[in-house]
Amino acid sequence: MVFVHTFAAMNNWIKIEDENILHVWVNDETNEEVEVSPDFYENNGEPCDDCGNVLRYSHTLIKNLDTTTQKH
């Protein structure tokens, strides 16, 4: 019997829907930041600049879904 270990099975992880996430990539030559949603990768692969150079991954943004902290 083979046990397959997944991160999801470790109760420390929660599912976040793709529409609530943006990945930020940086062009090191121009310092321009590019934000892409997870579905971008399905159609395009990694983000590239106009010359075809892959941008550097910087960080992930998660939409604040806590409506009690949002200003109206």
Buried (B, 14 or more C-beta within 10 A) or exposed (E): EEEEEEEEEEEEEEEEEEEEBBBBBBBEEEEEEBEBEBEBEEEEEEBBBEEEEEBEEEEEEEEEEEEEEEEE
